[in-house]
């Protein structure tokens, strides 16, 4: 049996449904997808958007009203209208909320969003140290969640699902592979802890993959189907999309950008922030002329190096030029294999990295004949958390029949 549903560009995709339950789920997902992106819609609007028959659209809308996902608005009769006024439906964005989490080595950030993805509240909890015990790390997550929920004015019962971003590979099944000890540091029972505490489904996602989801959703890459998002603050990692689908690999390692020591002119997987700090410290140790950078001494941050370059510091400018050439080599390597239309530099240093774009793009043209366009994310340090929200929203749409609106 064949039906149709819209993709993100409104085009119709042919899908198969083998059972009445699958057909009902697919029809419901198709209509919910349209309604979540729109305001009030009539049955005719939904027919045009989905390609479904009128009887199917009305039956699904009635099901969604009964389930609590959709509300029917009062009909508006015009002076010239004959017969019964058209029924008008609207997705109820307040039928529940989702939580997006970014669990890093130094802090945890939580976002609460309604079912249209509107951010209702944000909270961040810092850890005392990099090697904080598991109990403290779990407590920081719990406190960030509770603070964000309180700020949003909702209880944990209103949450339908939580998405959680971590700086580790996550496979298609949402699990962390245990082949390298470092990554095991992230597998401290977060999912089980949150499920036991709150009763929510908890979805794991790699931080770079979630960054790609966020960019394609509401970032500079909105609507781009072939996309690479490079998180390059402390360590280089990519989230890769091909034809709008995330690439995970056999065990979740797609985009990890390992073995960069084999790449001439790169040498390590260190990101922009680390390189800026280390190169500036090395320059200071060698002795600098009286410049903006030399006055920073041991108090050097990546942001300070960028600011010094903007202030005319020649040494800082050379450092940024070296970083741009290094990042261009990494991007050209990824572009050779995956051919993205767009590469987005994201993360905490993205805003400062805008100054790298011109020399980076120029270097790319010397490395490959048709380089991808490179842009800087506008989502700041919320990029992973926003991707976790998108992951949670996708789950709500896909599993609407299995969830119960809680608001």
For each residue, the residues with C-beta under 8 A, 3 or more apart:
1: 16 17 18 23
2: 14 15 16 17
3: 14 15 17 23 26 27 30 51 52
4: 12 13 14 15 30 50 51 52
5: 12 13 15 26 27 29 30 33 50 51
6: 10 11 12 13 30 33 34 49 50 51
7: 10 11 12 13 244
8: 223 244
9: 223
10: 6 7 49
11: 6 7
12: 4 5 6 7 51
13: 4 5 6 7
14: 2 3 4
15: 2 3 4 5 26
16: 1 2
17: 1 2 3 22 23 26
18: 1 22
19: 22 23
20: 23 24
21: 24 25
22: 17 18 19 25 26
23: 1 3 17 19 20 26 27
24: 20 21 27 28 60 63 401
25: 21 22 28 29 400 401
26: 3 5 15 17 22 23 29 30
27: 3 5 23 24 30 31 50 52 56 60
28: 24 25 31 32 60 63 64 400 401
29: 5 25 26 32 33 397 398 400
30: 3 4 5 6 26 27 33 34 50 52
31: 27 28 34 35 46 50 52 57 60 61 64
32: 28 29 35 36 64 69 70 91 397 400
33: 5 6 29 30 36 37 397
34: 6 30 31 37 38 41 46 49 50
35: 31 32 38 41 46 70 89 90 91
36: 32 33 91 93 115 116 397
37: 33 34
38: 34 35 41 45 49 91
39: 90
40: 73 88 89 90
41: 34 35 38 45 46 49 88 89 90
42: 45 46 86 87 88 89
43: 46 47 54 57 58 61 86 87 89
44: 47 48 54 86
45: 38 41 42 48 49
46: 31 34 35 41 42 43 49 50 52 57 61 89
47: 43 44 50 51 52 53 54 57
48: 44 45
49: 6 10 34 38 41 45 46
50: 4 5 6 27 30 31 34 46 47 57
51: 3 4 5 6 12 47
52: 3 4 27 30 31 46 47 56 57 60
53: 47 56 57
54: 43 44 47 57 58
55: 58 59
56: 27 52 53 59 60
57: 31 43 46 47 50 52 53 54 60 61
58: 43 54 55 61 62 87
59: 55 56 62 63
60: 24 27 28 31 52 56 57 63 64
61: 31 43 46 57 58 64 65 70 72 87 89
62: 58 59 65 66
63: 24 28 59 60 66 67
64: 28 31 32 60 61 67 69 70 89 400
65: 61 62 68 69 70 71 72 89
66: 62 63
67: 63 64 70 400 401 404 405
68: 65 92 95 404 405
69: 32 64 65 91 92 95 400 405
70: 32 35 61 64 65 67 89 90 91 92
71: 65 89 90 92
72: 61 65 87 88 89 90
73: 40 88 89 90
74: 88
75: 84 85 86 87 88
76: 85 88
77: 81 85
78: 81
79:
80:
81: 77 78 85
82:
83:
84: 75
85: 75 76 77 81
86: 42 43 44 75
87: 42 43 58 61 72 75
88: 40 41 42 72 73 74 75 76
89: 35 40 41 42 43 46 61 64 65 70 71 72 73
90: 35 39 40 41 70 71 72 73
91: 32 35 36 38 69 70 115 116
92: 68 69 70 71 95 115 405
93: 36 114 115 116 118
94: 114 115 407
95: 68 69 92 115 405 406 407
96: 115 158 159 160 396 403 405 406 407
97: 112 113 114 115 120 152 154 158 159 160 407
98: 112 113 115 159 160 161 162 163 389 392 393 396
99: 110 111 112 113 145 148 149 159 161 162 163 200 388 389 392
100: 110 111 113 162 163 165 385 386 387 388 389 390 391 392
101: 108 109 110 111 141 144 145 162 163 164 165 385 388
102: 108 109 165 207 384 385 388
103: 108 137 141 164 165 166 186 190
104: 107 108 109 167 207
105: 127 130 167
106: 126 127 130
107: 104 124 125 126 127 140
108: 101 102 103 104 124 125 127 137 140 141 144
109: 101 102 104 122 123 124 125 144 381 382 385
110: 99 100 101 122 123 124 141 144 145 147 148 385
111: 99 100 101 119 121 122 148 382 385 386 388 389
112: 97 98 99 119 120 121 122 148 149 151 152 154 159
113: 97 98 99 100 117 118 119 120 389 392 393
114: 93 94 97 117 118 120
115: 36 91 92 93 94 95 96 97 98 160 393 396
116: 36 91 93
117: 113 114 217 218 389 390 393
118: 93 113 114
119: 111 112 113 122 389
120: 97 112 113 114 151 152 153 154
121: 111 112 148 149 150 151 152
122: 109 110 111 112 119 148 151 382 385
123: 109 110 143 144 145 147 148 151
124: 107 108 109 110 144
125: 107 108 109 140 141 143 144 147
126: 106 107 140
127: 105 106 107 108 130 132 136 137 140
128: 132 136
129: 132
130: 105 106 127
131:
132: 127 128 129 136 137 140
133: 136 137
134: 137 138 188 189
135: 138 139
136: 127 128 132 133 139 140
137: 103 108 127 132 133 134 140 141 188
138: 134 135 141 142 188 189 190 193
139: 135 136 142 143
140: 107 108 125 126 127 132 136 137 143 144
141: 101 103 108 110 125 137 138 144 145 190 193 194
142: 138 139 145 146 197
143: 123 125 139 140 146 147
144: 101 108 109 110 123 124 125 140 141 147 148
145: 99 101 110 123 141 142 148 149 156 162 194 198
146: 142 143 149 150 156
147: 110 123 125 143 144 150 151
148: 99 110 111 112 121 122 123 144 145 151 152
149: 99 112 121 145 146 152 154 155 156 159
150: 121 146 147 153
151: 112 120 121 122 123 147 148
152: 97 112 120 121 148 149
153: 120 150
154: 97 112 120 149 158 159 407
155: 149 158
156: 145 146 149 159 198 200
157: 406
158: 96 97 154 155 406 407
159: 96 97 98 99 112 149 154 156 162 198 200 406
160: 96 97 98 115 200 201 392 396 403 405 406
161: 98 99 200 201 202 203 392 395 396 403
162: 98 99 100 101 145 159 194 198 200 201 202 203 388 392
163: 98 99 100 101 202 203 205 210 387 388 389 390 391 392 395
164: 101 103 190 191 194 202 203 204 205 388
165: 100 101 102 103 205 206 207 210 384 385 387 388
166: 103 170 176 186 204 205 206 207
167: 104 105 186 206 207 235 237
168: 176 182 183 186 187 206
169: 176 177 183 206 251 252 253 256
170: 166 174 175 176 204 205 206 209 248 252
171: 174 175 176 177 248 250 251 252
172: 248 252
173:
174: 170 171 203 204 205
175: 170 171 204 252
176: 166 168 169 170 171 183 184 186 187 204 252
177: 169 171 180 183 251 252 253
178: 183 184 187
179: 183 251
180: 177 183 184
181: 184 185
182: 168 185
183: 168 169 176 177 178 179 180 186 187
184: 176 178 180 181 187
185: 181 182 188
186: 103 166 167 168 176 183 190
187: 168 176 178 183 184 190
188: 134 137 138 185
189: 134 138 192 193
190: 103 138 141 164 186 187 193 194 202 204
191: 164 194 195 202 204
192: 189 195 196
193: 138 141 189 190 196 197
194: 141 145 162 164 190 191 197 198 200 202
195: 191 192 198 199 200 201 202
196: 192 193
197: 142 193 194
198: 145 156 159 162 194 195
199: 195
200: 99 156 159 160 161 162 194 195
201: 160 161 162 195 395
202: 161 162 163 164 190 191 194 195
203: 161 162 163 164 174 391 392 395
204: 164 166 170 174 175 176 190 191
205: 163 164 165 166 170 174 209 210 213 387 388 391
206: 165 166 167 168 169 170 209 210 237 239 252 255
207: 102 104 165 166 167 210 211 231 237 384 387
208: 211 212 229 230 231 237 238 239 255
209: 170 205 206 212 213 239 240 246 248 255 387
210: 163 165 205 206 207 213 214 239 383 384 386 387 388 390 391
211: 207 208 214 215 229 231 239 346 347 377 383 384 387
212: 208 209 215 216 221 227 228 229 239 240 241 246 387
213: 205 209 210 216 217 239 246 387 390 391
214: 210 211 217 218 219 379 383 384 386 387 389 390
215: 211 212 218 219 220 221 222 224 227 229 344 346 377 379 383
216: 212 213 219 221 222 223 224 227 241 244
217: 117 213 214 222 386 387 390
218: 117 214 215 222 379 386
219: 214 215 216 222 344 346 377 378 379 383
220: 215 342 344 375 376 377 378
221: 212 215 216 224 227 229 342 344 375
222: 215 216 217 218 219
223: 8 9 216
224: 215 216 221 227 241 341 342
225: 241 242 243 244 341
226: 241 242 243 338 339 340 341 342
227: 212 215 216 221 224 239 240 241 340 341 342 343 344
228: 212 238 239 240 241 255 331 334 335 338 340 342 343 344 372
229: 208 211 212 215 221 238 239 343 344 346 377 383
230: 208 236 237 238 327 330 331 334 343 344 345 346
231: 207 208 211 235 236 237 238 239 271 346 347 383 384
232: 235 236 237 271 272 327 345 347 349 353
233: 271 272 273 274 302 347 348 349
234: 270 271 273 274
235: 167 231 232 269 270 271 274
236: 230 231 232 257 260 269 270 271 330
237: 167 206 207 208 230 231 232 255 256 257 269
238: 208 228 229 230 231 254 255 256 257 334
239: 206 208 209 210 211 212 213 227 228 229 231 246 255
240: 209 212 227 228 246 247 254 255 334 338 340
241: 212 216 224 225 226 227 228 244 245 246 247 340
242: 225 226 245 247 338
243: 225 226
244: 7 8 216 225 241
245: 241 242
246: 209 212 213 239 240 241
247: 240 241 242 254 255 338
248: 170 171 172 209 252 254
249: 252 253 254
250: 171 253
251: 169 171 177 179
252: 169 170 171 172 175 176 177 206 248 249
253: 169 177 249 250 256 258
254: 238 240 247 248 249
255: 206 208 209 228 237 238 239 240 247 334
256: 169 237 238 253
257: 236 237 238 260 269 330 334
258: 253 269
259: 262 263
260: 236 257 263 266 267 268 269 330
261: 266 267 268
262: 259
263: 259 260 266 267 329 330 333
264: 329
265: 325 326 329
266: 260 261 263 326 329 330
267: 260 261 263
268: 260 261
269: 235 236 237 257 258 260
270: 234 235 236 274 275 278
271: 231 232 233 234 235 236 274 275 347 349
272: 232 233 275 276 302 323 327 345 349 353 356
273: 233 234 276 277 301 302 348 349
274: 233 234 235 270 271 277 278 302
275: 270 271 272 278 279 319 322 323 326
276: 272 273 279 280 302 305 306 319 320 323 349
277: 273 274 280 281 300 301 302 305
278: 270 274 275 281 282
279: 275 276 282 283 305 319 322 323
280: 276 277 283 284 293 296 300 304 305 315 316 319
281: 277 278 284 285 298 300
282: 278 279 285 286
283: 279 280 286 288 293 315 319
284: 280 281 287 288 293 294 296 297 298 300
285: 281 282
286: 282 283
287: 284
288: 283 284 291 293 294 315
289: 294 315
290: 294
291: 288 294 295 308 313 314 315 316
292: 295 296 307 308 311 312 313 316
293: 280 283 284 288 296 300 304 305 308 313 315 316
294: 284 288 289 290 291 297 315
295: 291 292
296: 280 284 292 293 299 300 304 308
297: 284 294 300
298: 281 284
299: 296 304
300: 277 280 281 284 293 296 297 304 305
301: 273 277 304 305
302: 233 272 273 274 276 277 305 306 349 352
303: 306 307 349 352
304: 280 293 296 299 300 301 307 308
305: 276 277 279 280 293 300 301 302 308 309 316 319 320
306: 276 302 303 309 310 316 320 352 353 355
307: 292 303 304 310 311
308: 291 292 293 296 304 305 311 313 315 316
309: 305 306 312 313 316 317 319 320 355
310: 306 307 355
311: 292 307 308
312: 292 309 317
313: 291 292 293 308 309 316 317
314: 291 317 318
315: 280 283 288 289 291 293 294 308 318 319
316: 280 291 292 293 305 306 308 309 313 319 320
317: 309 312 313 314 320 321
318: 314 315 321 322
319: 275 276 279 280 283 305 309 315 316 322 323
320: 276 305 306 309 316 317 323 324 355 356 359
321: 317 318 324 325 359
322: 275 279 318 319 325 326
323: 272 275 276 279 319 320 326 327 356
324: 320 321 327 328 356 359 360 363
325: 265 321 322 328 329 359 360 363
326: 265 266 275 322 323 329 330
327: 230 232 272 323 324 330 331 345 356 360
328: 324 325 331 332 360 361 363 364 367
329: 263 264 265 266 325 326 332 333 363 367
330: 230 236 257 260 263 266 326 327 333 334
331: 228 230 327 328 334 335 343 360 364 371 372 374
332: 328 329 335 336 364 367 368 371
333: 263 329 330 336 337
334: 228 230 238 240 255 257 330 331 337 338 340 343
335: 228 331 332 338 339 340 343 364 368 371 372
336: 332 333 339 368
337: 333 334
338: 226 228 240 242 247 334 335
339: 226 335 336 372
340: 226 227 228 240 241 334 335 343 372
341: 224 225 226 227 372 373
342: 220 221 224 226 227 228 372 373 374 375
343: 227 228 229 230 331 334 335 340 372 373 374 375
344: 215 219 220 221 227 228 229 230 374 375 376 377
345: 230 232 272 327 350 353 356 374 375 376 377
346: 211 215 219 229 230 231 350 376 377 379 383
347: 211 231 232 233 271 350 377 381 383
348: 233 273 380 381
349: 232 233 271 272 273 276 302 303 352 353
350: 345 346 347 353 354 376 377 378 379 380 383
351: 354 376 380
352: 302 303 306 349 355
353: 232 272 306 345 349 350 356 357 376
354: 350 351 357 376
355: 306 309 310 320 352 358
356: 272 320 323 324 327 345 353 359 360
357: 353 354 360 361 374 375 376
358: 355 361 362
359: 320 321 324 325 356 362 363
360: 324 325 327 328 331 356 357 363 364 374
361: 328 357 358 364 365 371 373 374
362: 358 359 365 366
363: 324 325 328 329 359 360 366 367
364: 328 331 332 335 360 361 367 368 371 372 374
365: 361 362 368 371
366: 362 363
367: 328 329 332 363 364 371
368: 332 335 336 364 365 371
369:
370:
371: 331 332 335 361 364 365 367 368 374
372: 228 331 335 339 340 341 342 343 364
373: 341 342 343 361
374: 331 342 343 344 345 357 360 361 364 371
375: 220 221 342 343 344 345 357
376: 220 344 345 346 350 351 353 354 357
377: 211 215 219 220 229 344 345 346 347 350 380 383
378: 219 220 350
379: 214 215 218 219 346 350 382 383 386
380: 348 350 351 377 383
381: 109 347 348
382: 109 111 122 379 385 386
383: 210 211 214 215 219 229 231 346 347 350 377 379 380 386 387
384: 102 165 207 210 211 214 231 387 388
385: 100 101 102 109 110 111 122 165 382 388 389
386: 100 111 210 214 217 218 379 382 383 389 390
387: 100 163 165 205 207 209 210 211 212 213 214 217 383 384 390 391
388: 99 100 101 102 111 162 163 164 165 205 210 384 385 391 392
389: 98 99 100 111 113 117 119 163 214 385 386 392 393
390: 100 117 163 210 213 214 217 386 387 393 394
391: 100 163 203 205 210 213 387 388 394 395
392: 98 99 100 113 160 161 162 163 203 388 389 395 396
393: 98 113 115 117 389 390 396 397
394: 390 391 397 398
395: 161 163 201 203 391 392 398 399
396: 96 98 115 160 161 392 393 399 400 403
397: 29 32 33 36 393 394 400
398: 29 394 395
399: 395 396 402 403
400: 25 28 29 32 64 67 69 396 397 403
401: 24 25 28 67
402: 399
403: 96 160 161 396 399 400
404: 67 68
405: 67 68 69 92 95 96 160
406: 95 96 157 158 159 160
407: 94 95 96 97 154 158
